[in-house]
Structures are given as C-alpha cells and as structure tokens.
Amino acid sequence: MAQGPPPYKVYRSRRPLFGRRDEQDGALRPPPPRRRPNLTGKRIALYVAGAIGVWLLLSLLLFLVSAQIQSGKIDEKAESALAGAGPMPFSANTILVLGSDARTKRTAEPGSRIGGPSRSDTIMLMRAGGGASQRLSIPRDTIVNIPGHGPDKVNAAYAIGGPALTITTLRQYLGIEINHVVEVDFENFPEFVDALGGIDFTTKHCVVSNINGGKRNGGFTLRLKPGTHHLDGEETLVLARTRKNDCRPNENDLDRTRRQQEILSAMKGELLSPGTFFRLPWVSWAAPQAIRSDMAGPSLMGLFTSLAVTGSPTPRVLRGDPVVVNGQFALTVPDARKRRMVKRFQDG
C-alpha cells in the first residue's frame, strides 16, 4: 500500500538579539533591520482614536471617583425629602441648587457666619433631562410659609432646617416635586472655574464689588466695565456673591439672581468649548468637588450630560412685589403669577 509523505512541522527561529554568526567564517552578522509599519492615514486615525479613548476613559473614572466622594456629604434628611424620578438624561428631573452664606475663613465677609446656621443666598430650580431645559430663581427675600415655623423669608428655611426644610418649603409653596439637591461648595468653586480655564462673562453695565472689606483690607475687589471679560475662579465667585454693586446702587436681588444664571450659562459654554478637552481630567475631578449632592457618579454624569445637550434657557426669576415685614424689606408673589411661572418652568 502506498504511503503519503511523512508529516513534518515548520519551525521558525526567533530573530537573534545580537545578530547571527556566519556558518562559513564564524563572523557575527548584525540582525536584519526590522520592517516598520507604514504610517498610513488609517493607522494614524486609529492611533488618534485610541489616545482620545484613553483620555476620555481617564476623565470618566476621575469624575466618578470624585462624585462618589462628594455624594456622602449631603444631609440624610434632605435625601429623604426628595421625590423619586427616572434617570437623567432620559427623564426630566427637577434639581434644587442652593448656595448658602456660610463662609470659611478664606471666604468670610464682615457680618457673615463662620460655621453654625446660615441662610441660603442662592435658590434656583433647574429642570433637566428628557430634553427639558429650564431655570427658575427664587429671590431669598420672598415670603413663604415655612412648615412648623410660619411666614418668613424663604432663605430662613435653610438656617432653620438646612436643605431638607428648604425642599419641603418649596414643594409646598410651589407645588413642585424636587428630585435632587445640589449645594454649591464655595471653598472649591474657584478651583473648578480655574480648571475650566476661566469663563467669559458679558455685562451691559459696570460692576464694582468690594467683599470682605475690599482688596485694601485683605478682601476681594472686582471692577468690570461694560463688555466681555475673562474671569478666573476667584473673580467668578466674587461676581456670583455680589449683593451690592457700588456702580449701580439701585440694583436688587433680582439683578443678582439673573447674574448668577448668566454665570451658569458662561460655565456651560466653557465646558463645551474645544479647549476644555485638553483639560478634561482636571475638570472632571474638580466639577464634583465644587458641589455637594445626593447624586452619585452615574446620576451626576446624567445631569451634566443633560445640561450639555440642551440649549441655555432664558433666565427666569420669580418676581415678587416689595413689602415691609417687621421693618425689613421682603417680597410677596401673587398666586396667579406664581402659578404662571411654575407652569412655564414645568412645561418649557
């Protein structure tokens, strides 16, 4: 019986590290040069895409870790006062943004408290997710009924019961369920703005602000002429906190709340700018550090995504009529006006 060829194997030798000796004269010959892959357009595109992917993954991990660290700093009572909602960015959520007048030694101004009870300077509702994009600021001097304490200015709710009582007060006053809460951390806020590279802010009127006694007394001074200015983190914080504009003494808290919404829009513009991509890991770490929230990494990422994919809404303020209560300036909002503003906020 005829047999086929015997089986055999092909062995490939490794490329010698120091060359190969010639079989005839025994001389050591250098190894043949390696063939370098041709840098085609396709290869370059793959390398660039890989580098971008690694950069984005690093930024995402830093954001999630930073957000997880901050999520444990919110009041547990505040979390209990919140209503449930679908996940952002797919479902519409209402977020309460609070900024209190509590100051550290670094940011304290004369007359403000360092530790202890504080009042909320900034009270803003945001509607985000599911294509929604609305903002509604509530002036701190607005008279509301604080559950268990009676009529008072809305910012007193924070001093009495923190974010939990503020949530309950606004839910009863406006008839709006609040799904998440965000407290601005004034200590870390400037670092976040600096990570963005600062913001471009346009003002139609001059702004002159002296906080903590002004620069001459070791505080902060801000002077802006009409036009567009590039502000760093400290300047942005001073602008957001400005209550008294020495250039326009007739300004009130309504002007302040509008300015805060404009600052928020300017920050969003910087987040979406091409230059921010190169600073993305630093921005991703600093963003959650600038706030305290019930939202952990994924939900906070959903909020930022929702804000990024929608346009900047028209700044809206719940305007009240001036009154004097117990010798102090205050604002009262007629029910019809309140219902109209709430409907616009919820319906867009």
LINSULJO-V218879 format. One record per helix or strand of 3 or more residues. SS is the DSSP state (alpha for helix, beta for strand). FROM is the first residue (numbers start at 1). LEN is the number of residues. If there is no record, write none. Layout:
SS&FROM&LEN  SS&FROM&LEN
//
This chain:
alpha&41&31  alpha&76&6  beta&93&8  beta&120&10  beta&132&7  beta&142&5  beta&150&4  alpha&156&19  beta&180&5  alpha&186&11  beta&199&5  beta&207&5  alpha&215&3  beta&220&5  beta&227&5  alpha&233&9  alpha&253&19  alpha&274&4  alpha&280&10  beta&291&3  alpha&297&13  beta&321&5  beta&328&5  alpha&335&13
//
